[in-house]
Amino acid sequence: ICEEVEVQLQDTMRRHIELTHATLGRLVKGGQTKTKSNTAKGWLLEQEEKFVIRYPLQLASHGFPLDHHRLKECVDCICWGRLGDDLPADGVGVNWTQYFIEKHSDCL
């Protein structure tokens, strides 16, 4: 079954997506996709993430590009407002902004 679905995805999406038996079994039993699982573990809620994508674009349109340090400050403020002491004292990790920008490179 996995191989048949891989061929169908290859034909429709024009890229290879590997579907393992373990993944299929987990999903059939009601498990989550890796994307959903990672989203649930993220610092930002979906609405907050959309704001953090729009914010640097708005600043840049006014001639004020946002660097990694300022982006981290913005995200830390959002997270501290919602999470309080549950957020580590250093805020999001030092590489968080790099990963965020890579993840949303199509928008940013």
N, C-alpha and C positions, 0 to 999 in steps of 0.2 A: 504494500500500500504506500509506504513512504517513497519508494522509487517512482511510482506512478505519479504521485503528487509533485515530486521534484521535477519530473518531465513537464507536467502541466504548468508549473510555475515558471520553468525555463522558457516555455513557449510563449506565455502571456506577458511575463515581466522582463524577458530578455536578460536575465541574470540568474546565476546559480544560487539557490537557497537550499542548504542541506537540512533535511528533516530526519532526525534520528528516531529510532523506535522508542527510546527512553522519553524523548520530548513528546511524541505522540501519545504514549501511555499516560504521561503526567497530565496532558491537556484533556484527554478523555475522562480522567478521574476528577476533573474539575480544577486542576492546577492552573497556575497563571503563566502567561508568557514571560520571557525574560524582560521584555520592555516594561510590562506592567509591574513586575516585581521590583525592578530598578526604580521605577517612578515612585512607588510607595516608599522606598528607602531614601528618596531625595530630600534635600533641604527645603525646596520650594513647592508650594501647591501649584496646580496648573495655572490658576489665575495670576499668581505671583510671578510665575515664570514668564507668562505673556507680557506682564508689565516690565520685567527686567529685559526682555527683548526690545520692547518699544522705547524704553527710557534712553539708552545710548543713541538710538537712531534719532530721537527728538533733539537731544543735545547736539549731535553732530550736524543736524540740519540748521542749527543756529551758530555753527562754527566752534563748538566746544566738544571736541572728541573726548570720549571717556576711556581712560587707561585701566589696566587691570586692578590697580590699587583702589581707584575710585569705584569701580564696579564691585569689588569685594566689600567696600564700605557700605554701598547701597544694599547689597544682599544681606550683609550682617545685620543692618538696621531692620530690614524686613523680617528676618528670622528671629532676632531678639524680641521684636514686637509681638510675635506670635508664640514663640517658644520660651522666652524668658531664660531662666537658669538651666533649662534643658539643652540650650545651645552651648557648646564648649566656649570657654573664655576667649579663645582666639578666633571664634567665629567659624566660618566655613574654612576648609583646608586651603593651604597656600597654592595648590594647583587647581582649585575648584574653578576659577574663572577661565583658565585655559581650556579645561574640559568642556565648560559651558559654551564657550565661543566655538570650539570645534563641533560640538553637537548641533549648534544652531548656525553653522557657517553659511547655510543657504539664505539666512535672514540678515545676518550681521555683516 
